[in-house]
Amino acid sequence: MTGSQRRSQLIEIGRGLFAARGLDATTIDEIAAAAGVSKPVIYEHFGSKEGLYTQVVEFEFRILLDAINESLAAEAKPRVLVEQAALALLGYIEERSDGFRILMRDAPPSQPEGAFSTLLSHVADRVENLLADEFSRRGFSAADGAMYAQMLVGMVAMTGQWWLDHREPDKRAVAAHLVNLAWNGLTGLQKEPELRSEV
């Protein structure tokens, strides 16, 4: 293997082990055995188990952040953007469950506040800008956008954590219910919500 291929292999193996056992319970010996290499190979590429873990977290963080940023970058009405962002998170959970478990679990040394909370903070900033425009258009205080952005992002994130283990109903139904609550509130809930986007 080339050096780049070996790094990718070790990141992939580390991701699976860290997701299953966590940072502290996973050993360098286990990672080396699963990869079919000696421990010095891991040290050569990452410096330490924590170095490998940090690379795994940064890799997963970037994938999820890019997916959510892409979902919020389209020219669409705010409701559709909320739908697309919810679907982006649920799609990531569906396709990269190990990565999501890692983002929620242990904070890497480079992000002591936690990777998932850092990610949510980035997303809330994006959502705040969308809400500020929508609030202004409707005559509400644009300054309240920050608070509502936290509410929306928190609601989607907590539902995503729940869905990680349940997987029922499917992601489109979950996204429809999320947007139903976010958009209509408890007093305006629809009995059979549907997404309006074509995604």
N, C-alpha and C positions, 0 to 999 in steps of 0.2 A: 504494500500500500504506500501511496505517497503520504507525505506529512499531513496534507490537507484531508485526505481520505481517512487517515487514522484519527485525526481530531474529530471529524464528523462521526466516525464510528463510536468513539469514546463518549461524545455528547449524547448520542442516541442511546447507548447502553446506560449511561449515567441517568438519563431522563427516566428510563423504565425503573431502575433500582431506587432512585430518589423518590419517585412517585409512590412506589409500593412501601418503602421502609422509612422514608424521611432522611434528612441529612445526617443526623447523629447516628442513626442505626445502620447506615450503609458504610461499609468499610472499603478501603482502597483494595484490599485483597479480593473482595467480591467483585469489584469493578474490573480488576485485572484478570481474574479468572473468567468472567463472562466475556471479556474482549479477547482472551487468548494471548495476553501480553504480560510482561513483567511489570511490577510496580514502578520501576524507574521510567518506563515509557509514559506513564500517566504524569509523573512528576516533571518529565521533560516537556510535555505539552501544556500542562496547567499549573505546575508548581506545587499543588496540593489538592486534596479532596475538595476543599472549600473553593479553590480556583476553578475546578471542573464544575462544581455546583453553580458558581456565579455565571459561568458561560452558558450553562443549561437555562438558568433563569433569564438571562439577557436574550437568549435566542427565542424562548417562548414569549417573553414580554413583547419583543419586536413583532412577532407574528400576529399576536392578538391586537396590539395597538395599531398596526398597519391595517388590519381588517376593519377595525372600528372606525379609524380615520377615513378609510375609503368609503365606508357606508355613510358617513356624515358629510362627505365632500360633494355628493351629487346635488344637482339643482332639483330640488323637490320641496313639496310642502312639509312643514315641520312634523306633521303626523306621520308621513311616509318616512321621514328621516329617523324618527323614533322607532318605527317598525324595522327599518333596515339595520339600525344599531342593535336592537334586540336580537334580530336574526343573526347578525355577525357574531355576537357573543355566544349564542346558543350553537351556532355552526362550529365555532372554535371548540366548544365543550364537546360536541359530538365527535369531531374529527381528532381532537388532541386532548383527550381526557387526562392522560398522564401529565401533560403540560399544565393544564388547569389546576390539577391537584397540587403540583409543585408551586405554582404562583400563589395559591391560597395558603400554603403550609408554612414553610420556614423562610425567614428573611435572609438573603445572602449578606455577607459582610459589607458589600458595596451599597446595599439599600437597607439600613437598619430599621427603617419604618415599614418595610415589607413591600414586596414587588406588586402585590395585588392592590394595596392601598395607593401606591404610586401610580399605577395604571389608572385606577378609578379617578384619581385627582386630575390626570391628563384629560380623561374623557369628560369629566365634569366641566373643565374649562371650555372644551369645545361646545358642549351642550349649553352652557351659560350664554355663549355668544348667540346661538340659535334662539334661545328663549328671550334674550333681551330684545331682539328684533320683533319677535312675535308679540311680546308683552307691550312694546311700544305701539305696535300696530293696533292692538286691541284697547289701548288706553290704560293699561296697567303700569305699575312702576317697573321700569326696566331693571332697577337695582335689585328687585326681588328675584331676578333671573338666577343669581348665584345660589340662593336657597333652594329654589325649585329644581335647579340642575342637580344638586346633591340628592334631593328626594328621588328624582327620576333614576339617576345612576345607581343609587342605593337599592331601589326597588328591583331594577333589572339584575344587579349583581347578586342580591340575595336569592332571587328566583333562580338564577343560573346555578348557584351553589346547591340549591334544593334539587334542581333538575339533573345535576350531575349524577346523582344516585338513583333517581326515580325513572327518568326517561319516558314517562307517560304523563300527559299526552305527547304527541310529536312536537318538534320545535316550532312549527308554524302555528299550531294551536296555542302553545305556550306564549309565543310572541303576540298572537291576536289577543289573548286575555290580558297580557301586560299592557298593551296599548289601550285596550278597552278601559282598564282601570285608570291608567294615566290620563287618557283623553276625556273620558266621560265622568270620572269620579264614581264614588259608590252610589250616589243617587241616580246616576244616568247609565248604569251598567246595562249592556245589551245581553239578552239571554244566549244568543249564539253569535259571538263576535267573529268577524272575518277581517283578514288583512286587506288593505287597499293597494298595496304595492304589488308589482308583478314579480318580485324577486322570489 
